[in-house]
Amino acid sequence: MCKVRSVSQAFAILRLLSERGPLSLSNVARLQGLSASSCLAILRTLVAEGALERCAASKLYRLTPEWSAAGPLSTDRMQRMIDRLRPTMQKISKTYEATIGLWKEVAGQRLKLVTHVESGAPMRIQMASEQRQPLGGGVVGRILSAVQGVDDDVLALRFAETRWERPISVDRYIQEVKLARERGFAVDDGILHAGICSVAVALPASCSDFLLSLSVFAGSRSDEEIGRIGRGLVEWCGKLG
């Protein structure tokens, strides 16, 4: 079968963004083995055709909502990745007696819980399957914003779009995102959901940019223990890379 190279490259980019979420020009070019100029030309064409959009604040390219929902772009790669990560999630859940969630950014607009593992403890936290939340919401939103490196104005917008059960100022939120950027994990101690303390890390790019959360009952662990859990999750992620 004869292939038109530029068309094949365009579809490869669409599949890449469908699987990994928003990416910069340099990352798309690197992952597709293209020169920056060739990649930019394809990206601009896809934007002009309405398949992609470029976020002015983060300068990341992402699928438009219409193309994000396109079935043909969804492959079984995500399910294979979930199957790969589940044993690790089960080990983490057992080690810390905690509920583990696996999250994915959807079309640059929301965070979606794609799967989760609950501990075997008699009293445990349950999570609603396929729940969604704003990009900046909770512990997962903090670590996502941290790894994306978005500026304070974008952080303020993401903060405003989230409904918090306990009061938190935008300044404190921004500082917590910056702290997460420094140490590699984020913490939400009962702010998004009262009574729940959560820690989150971003998985390496080899794991399709999933985000991992760990949730326990607030007050059940000391600040030192939460810090150790966060560092432990970072170590787990390093092994996945």
Buried (B, 14 or more C-beta within 10 A) or exposed (E): EEEEEEEEBBEBBBBBBBBBBBBBBEBBBEBBEBEEEBBBBBBEEBBEEEBBBBBEEBEBBBBBEEBBEEEEBBEEEBEEBBEEBBEBBBEBBBEBBBBBBBBBBBBBBBBBBBBBBBBEBEEBBEBEEEEEBBBBBBBBBBBBBBBBEBEEEBBBBBBEBBEBEEEBEBEEBBEBBBBBBEBBBBBBBBBBBEEBBBBBBBBBEEBBBBBBBBBBBBEEBEEEEBBEBBBBBBEBBEEBE
